[in-house]
Amino acid sequence: MTLLDDSKIITTANSFKAGTLYSIKPDDASADFTITRSSTATRINSSGNIESVAINAPQITYSGGCASFLVEPQRTNLHLYSEELDNAAYQKSDVTVSANAVTSPDGTTNADECETTSNGAQLYQQISLAASTTYTWSFYAKKGTMTDVGQQIYNMNGDGEYGTGGKYYSQIGADWTRISFTFTTGVNGGNTRFYPINASGVTGSIYLWGFQIEQYSADTSYIPTTSGSVTRVKTVWETTGLGSVLKPTEGVLMAEIRFPHGSTDMATNILSVSSGNFTNMVNIGYWAGYFAQVTMGGAHLMFALGTGPTVDTNFHKIAVKYKSGDCAVWVDGVETTTSTLTGAPTGTNINIISGSYGNSSGFWPFFGEIKQLVYFDNILTDSQLLDLTN
């Protein structure tokens, strides 16, 4: 018998369909998660290829090697014809594009070869941007015969160059690499040219695919486009009606999570066991670092900001033990916070697990990756918490 045999809920990223992420325990579907996203999205599948997922289907991604549930905010790709560099939307000077020349990151033969015929060759698309706004431009590249390649982001309305132009050849190799540049527009904004090839100083070939411009300080999952911009809607997830499973007076919630961009542009990202409001809840997530909280009857029994290691891009196991007079946080096998404050639940008992703080209409939603969620309806010993989070 193992520790997990005593758990009441186990959810991993291994079994799903459109609209549902299945829980391993209980096996009667009562704790299965409802997934809502009114657009398609993409994920990295188990073969390492980018593939589309249907409306309301969870983004089960293998970007970290093992399956995890990717939860993302709404983002729009402004870059047109993201996979078609031979389209007239791309202006070319001494660049010849051979369409569908090699296998792309989605596993099909739809990536283009760009051949330059002069040291000053240029390839660009012009996009209108808002003033004083942060964007990230990203695309996939791999080496051809060029021995260097330059890029530039240049505003035509008087702001001039955004970010630092230069070479990205050292970042790419024989396999596909996603290249990203984050920048903030100036006071003018407007028409801006994005050059993935700009006066490289050499001639030769390079392979390019999957262009994306989004209003954010990091690149999110790829959003393919053709003649217009495309929006991926945010994902909402929850499981309700768990009043007979979740215990309001004591228990342990463990989440194995990661934030793919570390602390970059991190607001407050919370997943919660709650009563549907702020009265009774157990929270795990990010708030000025890793965060954990226990609230009973509207009073905070534990409020742990910045607990555990520095936020990075790795997965971490975070467990919250809650009971009046005996609360604790464990992160990766280490007890980081304890509390002996007392209190008692009032009003509606906890009956929801969701991707937002107290499940309050999407307040402080969780965006990141979840490898597993485990819930116990009793507190565990230190030895058990060590085993659970190691």
Helices and strands as residue ranges (DSSP letters): G 3-6, E 9-17, E 20-25, E 33-36, E 41-44, E 50-53, E 59-61, E 68-71, E 75-77, E 91-93, E 95-103, E 109-116, E 122-129, E 134-143, E 150-155, E 160-161, E 166-167, G 169-171, E 177-184, E 190-198, E 204-214, E 230-232, E 236-239, E 250-258, E 269-274, E 281-286, E 290-296, E 299-304, E 316-323, E 327-331, E 334-339, E 352-354, G 357-359, E 368-376, H 382-389
